[in-house]
Amino acid sequence: MGSLLTFNLGVEAGQLMVLCLLLPLLLWLRRFQWYRKMMISTSCLIFVLAFYWLIQRLQ
């Protein structure tokens, strides 16, 4: 049980580190006019990829 907890805490810490590194860049990119279109396109791409993986795992 302890190893599972430390593994999950490590994963969460890694996600926080990535967020802390990317957040300043994303805030800076908000200044550009194309930012909104890029974010919507990227979100749609992530959704399609996740949906594809879901369908793969259900088969």
DSSP file (Angstrom, degrees, kcal/mol; ACC not computed):
  #  RESIDUE AA STRUCTURE BP1 BP2  ACC     N-H-->O    O-->H-N    N-H-->O    O-->H-N    TCO  KAPPA ALPHA  PHI   PSI    X-CA   Y-CA   Z-CA
    1    1 A M     >        0   0    0      0, 0.0     4,-2.0     0, 0.0     5,-0.1   0.000 360.0 360.0 360.0 -39.4    0.0    0.0    0.0
    2    2 A G  H  >  +     0   0    0      1,-0.2     4,-2.4     2,-0.2     5,-0.2   0.876 360.0  51.7 -66.3 -37.5    2.8    2.4    0.8
    3    3 A S  H  > S+     0   0    0      2,-0.2     4,-2.2     1,-0.2    -1,-0.2   0.875 108.7  51.4 -68.5 -35.7    4.6    1.9   -2.5
    4    4 A L  H  > S+     0   0    0      2,-0.2     4,-2.4     1,-0.2    -1,-0.2   0.907 110.6  49.2 -65.0 -41.1    1.3    2.6   -4.4
    5    5 A L  H  X S+     0   0    0     -4,-2.0     4,-2.5     2,-0.2    -2,-0.2   0.926 112.5  46.1 -63.9 -45.6    0.9    5.8   -2.4
    6    6 A T  H  X S+     0   0    0     -4,-2.4     4,-2.1     2,-0.2    -1,-0.2   0.870 111.6  52.8 -67.8 -34.8    4.5    7.0   -3.1
    7    7 A F  H  X S+     0   0    0     -4,-2.2     4,-2.3     2,-0.2    -2,-0.2   0.950 111.4  45.8 -62.0 -48.4    4.1    6.1   -6.8
    8    8 A N  H  X S+     0   0    0     -4,-2.4     4,-2.5     1,-0.2    -2,-0.2   0.887 111.9  51.4 -63.5 -39.3    0.9    8.2   -7.1
    9    9 A L  H  X S+     0   0    0     -4,-2.5     4,-2.4     1,-0.2    -1,-0.2   0.881 109.5  51.2 -64.7 -36.7    2.5   11.1   -5.2
   10   10 A G  H  X S+     0   0    0     -4,-2.1     4,-2.2     2,-0.2    -2,-0.2   0.898 109.6  49.3 -65.8 -40.9    5.5   10.9   -7.5
   11   11 A V  H  X S+     0   0    0     -4,-2.3     4,-2.2     2,-0.2    -2,-0.2   0.931 112.6  47.6 -63.0 -45.2    3.2   11.0  -10.6
   12   12 A E  H  X S+     0   0    0     -4,-2.5     4,-2.3     1,-0.2    -2,-0.2   0.899 110.5  51.8 -64.0 -40.0    1.3   14.0   -9.1
   13   13 A A  H  X S+     0   0    0     -4,-2.4     4,-2.0     1,-0.2    -1,-0.2   0.894 109.2  51.0 -63.6 -39.1    4.6   15.8   -8.3
   14   14 A G  H  X S+     0   0    0     -4,-2.2     4,-2.2     2,-0.2    -2,-0.2   0.901 109.1  50.3 -63.8 -41.1    5.7   15.2  -11.9
   15   15 A Q  H  X S+     0   0    0     -4,-2.2     4,-2.3     1,-0.2    -2,-0.2   0.895 109.9  50.7 -64.0 -40.0    2.5   16.6  -13.3
   16   16 A L  H  X S+     0   0    0     -4,-2.3     4,-2.5     2,-0.2    -1,-0.2   0.879 108.7  52.1 -65.1 -37.1    2.9   19.7  -11.1
   17   17 A M  H  X S+     0   0    0     -4,-2.0     4,-1.7     2,-0.2    -2,-0.2   0.920 110.1  47.8 -65.3 -42.8    6.4   20.2  -12.3
   18   18 A V  H  X S+     0   0    0     -4,-2.2     4,-2.4     1,-0.2     5,-0.2   0.920 112.5  49.8 -63.1 -42.9    5.3   20.1  -15.9
   19   19 A L  H  X S+     0   0    0     -4,-2.3     4,-2.6     1,-0.2    -2,-0.2   0.915 109.3  51.0 -61.9 -43.6    2.5   22.5  -15.1
   20   20 A C  H  < S+     0   0    0     -4,-2.5    -1,-0.2     1,-0.2    -2,-0.2   0.825 113.5  46.2 -64.5 -30.7    4.9   24.9  -13.4
   21   21 A L  H  < S+     0   0    0     -4,-1.7     4,-0.5    -5,-0.2    -1,-0.2   0.866 119.3  38.4 -78.1 -36.8    7.2   24.8  -16.4
   22   22 A L  H  X S+     0   0    0     -4,-2.4     4,-2.7    -5,-0.2     5,-0.2   0.759  97.9  76.4 -87.9 -25.6    4.5   25.3  -19.0
   23   23 A L  H  X S+     0   0    0     -4,-2.6     4,-2.6     1,-0.2     5,-0.2   0.903  94.6  48.9 -58.4 -46.2    2.2   27.8  -17.3
   24   24 A P  H  > S+     0   0    0      0, 0.0     4,-2.0     0, 0.0    -1,-0.2   0.908 113.1  49.1 -60.2 -38.6    4.5   30.9  -17.9
   25   25 A L  H  > S+     0   0    0     -4,-0.5     4,-2.4     2,-0.2    -2,-0.2   0.927 111.9  47.8 -64.7 -44.4    4.8   29.9  -21.6
   26   26 A L  H  X S+     0   0    0     -4,-2.7     4,-1.0     1,-0.2    -1,-0.2   0.884 111.3  50.6 -65.4 -38.1    1.0   29.5  -22.0
   27   27 A L  H  < S+     0   0    0     -4,-2.6     3,-0.2    -5,-0.2     4,-0.2   0.884 111.5  48.5 -66.2 -37.0    0.4   32.8  -20.3
   28   28 A W  H >< S+     0   0    0     -4,-2.0     3,-1.4    -5,-0.2    -2,-0.2   0.892 107.4  55.4 -68.1 -39.5    2.8   34.5  -22.6
   29   29 A L  H >< S+     0   0    0     -4,-2.4     3,-1.8     1,-0.3     6,-0.2   0.734  88.7  78.1 -66.9 -21.6    1.3   32.9  -25.7
   30   30 A R  T 3< S+     0   0    0     -4,-1.0    -1,-0.3     1,-0.3    -2,-0.2   0.706  80.6  70.4 -60.5 -18.6   -2.1   34.3  -24.7
   31   31 A R  T <  S+     0   0    0     -3,-1.4    -1,-0.3    -4,-0.2     2,-0.2   0.747  83.2  86.9 -70.1 -23.1   -1.0   37.7  -26.1
   32   32 A F  S X  S-     0   0    0     -3,-1.8     3,-1.1    -4,-0.2     4,-0.3  -0.489  79.2-131.2 -85.7 150.5   -1.1   36.4  -29.6
   33   33 A Q  T 3  S+     0   0    0      1,-0.2     3,-0.5    -2,-0.2     4,-0.4   0.821 105.1  53.9 -67.9 -32.6   -4.2   36.5  -31.8
   34   34 A W  T 3> S+     0   0    0      1,-0.2     4,-2.2     2,-0.1    -1,-0.2   0.451  81.4  95.1 -83.3  -1.4   -3.9   32.9  -32.9
   35   35 A Y  H <> S+     0   0    0     -3,-1.1     4,-2.6    -6,-0.2    -1,-0.2   0.904  81.7  50.5 -59.2 -46.0   -3.7   31.5  -29.3
   36   36 A R  H  > S+     0   0    0     -3,-0.5     4,-2.3    -4,-0.3    -1,-0.2   0.917 111.9  47.0 -62.2 -44.2   -7.4   30.7  -29.0
   37   37 A K  H  > S+     0   0    0     -4,-0.4     4,-2.5     1,-0.2    -1,-0.2   0.892 112.3  51.0 -64.6 -38.3   -7.6   28.8  -32.3
   38   38 A M  H  X S+     0   0    0     -4,-2.2     4,-2.7     2,-0.2    -2,-0.2   0.918 110.7  48.1 -64.9 -42.9   -4.4   26.9  -31.3
   39   39 A M  H  X S+     0   0    0     -4,-2.6     4,-2.4     2,-0.2    -2,-0.2   0.904 113.1  47.3 -66.2 -41.3   -5.9   25.9  -27.9
   40   40 A I  H  X S+     0   0    0     -4,-2.3     4,-2.3     2,-0.2    -1,-0.2   0.925 114.1  47.7 -65.7 -43.7   -9.2   24.8  -29.4
   41   41 A S  H  X S+     0   0    0     -4,-2.5     4,-2.2     2,-0.2    -2,-0.2   0.918 113.1  47.8 -62.9 -43.8   -7.4   22.8  -32.1
   42   42 A T  H  X S+     0   0    0     -4,-2.7     4,-2.4     2,-0.2    -1,-0.2   0.901 111.3  50.8 -64.8 -40.9   -5.0   21.2  -29.6
   43   43 A S  H  X S+     0   0    0     -4,-2.4     4,-2.2     1,-0.2    -1,-0.2   0.904 110.3  49.6 -63.4 -41.3   -7.9   20.3  -27.3
   44   44 A C  H  X S+     0   0    0     -4,-2.3     4,-2.5     2,-0.2    -2,-0.2   0.900 110.3  50.7 -64.1 -40.5   -9.8   18.7  -30.1
   45   45 A L  H  X S+     0   0    0     -4,-2.2     4,-2.3     2,-0.2    -2,-0.2   0.913 110.6  48.7 -63.4 -43.2   -6.7   16.7  -31.1
   46   46 A I  H  X S+     0   0    0     -4,-2.4     4,-2.5     2,-0.2    -1,-0.2   0.897 111.2  51.1 -63.6 -40.1   -6.3   15.4  -27.5
   47   47 A F  H  X S+     0   0    0     -4,-2.2     4,-2.6     2,-0.2    -2,-0.2   0.930 110.5  47.9 -62.7 -46.0  -10.0   14.5  -27.4
   48   48 A V  H  X S+     0   0    0     -4,-2.5     4,-2.3     1,-0.2    -2,-0.2   0.917 113.2  48.3 -62.3 -43.4   -9.8   12.5  -30.6
   49   49 A L  H  X S+     0   0    0     -4,-2.3     4,-2.3     2,-0.2    -1,-0.2   0.917 113.0  47.3 -63.5 -43.9   -6.7   10.7  -29.5
   50   50 A A  H  X S+     0   0    0     -4,-2.5     4,-2.2     2,-0.2    -2,-0.2   0.891 111.9  50.4 -65.2 -39.4   -8.2    9.9  -26.1
   51   51 A F  H  X S+     0   0    0     -4,-2.6     4,-2.5     2,-0.2    -2,-0.2   0.896 109.2  51.8 -65.6 -39.9  -11.4    8.6  -27.7
   52   52 A Y  H  X S+     0   0    0     -4,-2.3     4,-2.3     1,-0.2    -2,-0.2   0.925 110.4  48.0 -60.6 -45.6   -9.4    6.4  -30.0
   53   53 A W  H  X S+     0   0    0     -4,-2.3     4,-2.2     2,-0.2    -2,-0.2   0.881 110.1  53.0 -63.4 -37.4   -7.5    4.9  -27.1
   54   54 A L  H  X S+     0   0    0     -4,-2.2     4,-1.6     2,-0.2    -2,-0.2   0.934 109.9  47.2 -62.2 -46.5  -10.8    4.4  -25.3
   55   55 A I  H  X S+     0   0    0     -4,-2.5     4,-1.0     1,-0.2    -2,-0.2   0.902 110.8  53.0 -63.0 -40.4  -12.3    2.5  -28.3
   56   56 A Q  H >< S+     0   0    0     -4,-2.3     3,-0.5     1,-0.2    -1,-0.2   0.908 110.3  47.0 -59.6 -42.8   -9.1    0.4  -28.6
   57   57 A R  H 3< S+     0   0    0     -4,-2.2    -1,-0.2     1,-0.2    -2,-0.2   0.769 107.0  57.2 -74.6 -24.6   -9.3   -0.6  -24.9
   58   58 A L  H 3<        0   0    0     -4,-1.6    -1,-0.2     1,-0.2    -2,-0.2   0.703 360.0 360.0 -78.7 -18.4  -13.0   -1.5  -25.1
   59   59 A Q    <<        0   0    0     -4,-1.0    -1,-0.2    -3,-0.5    -2,-0.2   0.475 360.0 360.0 -81.9 360.0  -12.4   -4.0  -27.9
